[in-house]
Amino acid sequence: MKTAIIDRSRLSRTLLVGSVALVIAEASLETVPKQILRHMSVIRHAQKLDKKPSEVLLDRSYHHSAMVTGRLESVWKRGRPDIVHFALVEALSTPLYLKNKLAVYVYTINRQVILIGANLRIPKSYFRFEGLMMKLFKDKVIKSEQDDRILLELLDDVPFKHLIKNIARSSKSIGLSSGGVSSTAYEVVSKYIDRFDDCRCAIVIGGFPKGRFSDNISNFLDNSYSIGKITLEAHVVIARVLYECEKILFLT
């Protein structure tokens, strides 16, 4: 199974020494689950978008009643694709990413992985982002219209451990969560990031609205830290941590 995951991935990136992997984990990004496809709120929303219900992103803004009555598992973590949008806009706008020192992965709540290529300009408009994600979930691959280069790729049923060890190829995985050991962004980054180290560290940040990492994630983290006295949103944590990475790697 692991070999199949690697073999079917057509997106590859060559990162420089001292690079960092960012994983947006248990991301609240998915298409509408089968058990609520026939709910009227889902059908009406799909009709407005001129899509099949199965092609639409699960979004609490439109599908709240369906999510509650359908009794979705871990419902408090689902239906917030905007969180992933904010996080990607932040991460892919940094010098760390633009200078090919950052690999970004979205690990969804359904064990899917979104691989992100180099020089991707994520849409600033949420509605364009929504359209892009719906196309990705349907086609599995998004290519550049200019040079046919793969920009985004979706892999199904990937264990989190496999993502960290075999896809991100990271020697350490560090979680940032409100339940972690109290620290600062500088202290965490300076402990694990080295500009001369070719063994990448994976920084894992939750892509869901509330709660903590499930055991499926936390069991494969080497350490977990909290960098704020109050709960911070994912894109704020990303901004603070990646800025500290840039200072250590002399990219500021």
C-alpha positions in Angstrom: 0.0 0.0 0.0 2.8 2.4 0.9 4.6 1.8 -2.4 1.4 2.4 -4.3 1.0 5.8 -2.6 4.4 6.9 -3.7 4.2 5.5 -7.2 0.9 7.2 -8.1 2.1 10.6 -7.0 3.2 12.6 -10.1 4.1 15.8 -8.3 7.7 16.1 -7.1 9.7 19.0 -5.7 13.4 19.5 -5.1 13.9 21.5 -2.0 17.1 23.2 -0.8 19.1 22.2 2.3 17.5 23.6 5.5 14.0 23.3 4.2 10.8 23.0 6.3 7.6 21.0 5.8 4.3 22.5 6.9 1.4 20.1 7.4 -2.1 21.5 7.8 -3.5 18.4 9.6 -7.1 17.1 10.0 -8.0 19.9 7.7 -11.7 20.8 7.5 -11.8 20.3 3.8 -13.9 17.7 2.1 -16.8 17.1 -0.3 -20.2 16.5 1.1 -20.4 13.0 2.7 -22.7 10.4 1.3 -25.0 10.3 4.4 -26.2 13.9 3.9 -26.2 14.1 0.1 -30.0 14.1 -0.1 -30.5 16.8 2.5 -32.4 19.8 1.0 -29.8 22.3 2.2 -27.1 20.4 0.3 -29.3 20.0 -2.9 -30.2 23.7 -2.9 -26.6 24.8 -2.5 -25.4 22.4 -5.2 -28.1 23.7 -7.6 -26.9 27.3 -7.0 -23.4 26.3 -7.9 -24.6 24.2 -10.9 -22.8 21.1 -9.4 -23.8 17.7 -8.3 -24.3 17.5 -4.5 -21.3 15.0 -4.3 -19.0 17.6 -5.9 -19.7 20.4 -3.5 -17.4 21.2 -0.5 -18.9 20.6 2.9 -19.5 24.0 4.4 -21.2 24.7 7.7 -22.4 28.1 6.4 -24.7 26.3 4.0 -25.0 22.7 5.4 -25.2 23.2 9.2 -28.7 21.6 9.5 -27.6 18.6 7.4 -24.4 18.1 9.4 -26.4 18.1 12.7 -29.2 15.9 11.6 -26.9 13.6 9.8 -24.8 13.1 13.0 -21.5 13.3 11.2 -18.5 11.9 13.1 -16.3 14.6 14.6 -18.8 17.2 13.4 -17.1 20.0 15.3 -14.0 19.7 13.2 -15.8 19.7 9.8 -17.3 22.1 7.3 -14.8 24.9 7.5 -12.9 25.0 4.2 -12.2 28.7 4.7 -9.7 27.8 7.5 -7.6 25.9 4.9 -8.0 28.8 2.5 -6.6 31.4 5.0 -3.8 29.0 6.0 -2.7 28.4 2.4 -2.9 32.1 1.5 -0.6 32.8 4.5 1.9 30.0 3.9 2.2 30.4 0.1 2.8 34.1 0.3 6.0 33.8 2.5 9.6 34.2 1.3 10.2 30.7 2.8 7.8 29.2 0.2 8.7 31.6 -2.7 12.4 30.7 -2.2 11.7 27.0 -2.4 12.4 26.4 1.3 8.9 25.3 2.3 6.9 22.2 1.3 3.2 22.5 2.2 0.8 19.5 2.6 -2.9 19.5 3.5 -3.9 16.4 5.4 -7.7 16.3 5.4 -9.9 14.8 8.1 -10.6 12.0 5.7 -7.0 10.9 5.3 -6.5 12.6 2.0 -3.3 14.5 1.2 -3.1 17.5 -1.0 0.4 17.9 -2.5 1.3 21.5 -3.4 3.8 22.2 -6.1 6.3 25.1 -6.4 5.3 28.6 -7.4 1.6 28.0 -6.8 -0.5 31.2 -6.5 -3.5 30.3 -4.4 -6.6 32.4 -5.2 -7.1 35.2 -2.7 -10.9 35.1 -3.4 -12.6 32.3 -1.4 -15.0 31.6 -4.2 -12.2 31.0 -6.7 -10.5 28.8 -4.1 -13.7 26.9 -3.6 -13.9 26.2 -7.3 -10.3 25.1 -7.5 -10.8 22.6 -4.6 -14.0 21.2 -6.1 -12.1 20.6 -9.3 -9.2 19.0 -7.5 -11.5 16.6 -5.6 -13.1 15.6 -8.9 -10.0 15.4 -11.1 -7.3 14.6 -8.5 -4.8 16.8 -10.4 -4.6 20.5 -11.3 -2.1 21.4 -14.0 -0.7 24.8 -15.2 -2.4 25.9 -18.4 0.9 27.5 -19.5 3.4 24.6 -19.2 1.3 21.5 -18.1 3.2 21.5 -14.8 1.3 19.8 -11.9 0.4 22.4 -9.3 -1.9 20.3 -7.0 -2.4 16.6 -6.5 -4.8 14.7 -4.3 -3.9 11.3 -2.8 -6.6 9.1 -1.1 -6.3 7.1 2.0 -2.8 8.0 3.2 -1.8 7.2 6.8 -0.4 10.3 8.7 2.8 8.4 9.5 3.3 7.7 5.8 2.9 11.4 5.0 5.5 12.4 7.5 8.1 9.7 6.9 7.7 8.9 3.2 6.2 11.9 1.5 7.4 14.8 3.5 10.5 12.8 4.4 10.8 14.5 7.8 13.0 13.3 10.6 11.0 15.2 13.2 7.3 16.1 13.5 6.4 19.0 15.8 2.8 19.8 16.6 1.5 23.2 17.5 -1.7 23.0 19.6 -3.3 24.7 22.5 -2.8 21.5 24.5 1.0 21.5 24.0 3.9 22.5 26.2 3.9 26.3 26.7 6.6 27.9 24.6 7.3 30.6 22.0 7.5 30.4 18.2 11.2 31.4 18.5 12.0 28.8 21.0 10.3 26.0 19.0 11.8 26.9 15.7 15.4 27.5 17.0 15.3 24.1 18.7 14.4 22.2 15.5 15.3 24.2 12.4 18.9 24.4 11.2 20.0 26.2 8.0 22.7 23.5 7.4 20.5 20.5 8.2 19.3 18.4 5.3 16.8 16.5 7.5 13.5 18.3 7.3 11.4 19.1 10.3 7.6 18.9 9.8 5.6 21.6 11.6 2.1 20.3 12.1 -0.8 22.7 12.6 -4.5 21.9 12.9 -6.8 22.9 10.0 -10.0 22.7 12.0 -12.1 25.2 13.9 -11.8 23.9 17.5 -10.7 20.9 19.5 -7.3 19.2 19.5 -5.5 16.7 17.3 -7.0 13.2 17.3 -4.8 10.3 18.5 -4.2 9.4 14.8 -2.2 12.6 14.6 -0.8 13.1 18.1 0.6 9.6 18.4 3.0 10.4 15.6 4.2 13.8 16.8 7.6 13.9 18.5 6.6 16.9 20.6 3.7 19.3 20.9 3.8 23.0 21.8 1.5 25.9 22.5 2.9 29.3 21.4 0.1 31.5 22.7 -1.6 32.3 26.0 -4.8 32.3 24.1 -6.0 30.0 21.4 -4.7 31.3 18.0 -6.2 30.7 14.6 -4.2 28.5 12.2 -3.1 31.3 9.9 -1.8 33.3 12.8 0.3 30.4 14.1 1.6 29.8 10.5 2.6 33.5 10.2 4.5 33.5 13.5 6.3 30.2 13.0 7.3 30.7 9.4 8.7 34.1 10.1 10.9 32.6 12.8 12.0 30.0 10.3 12.9 32.7 7.8 15.0 34.6 10.4 17.0 31.4 11.2 17.4 30.6 7.5 18.5 34.2 6.8 15.5 34.8 4.4 14.3 38.1 6.0 
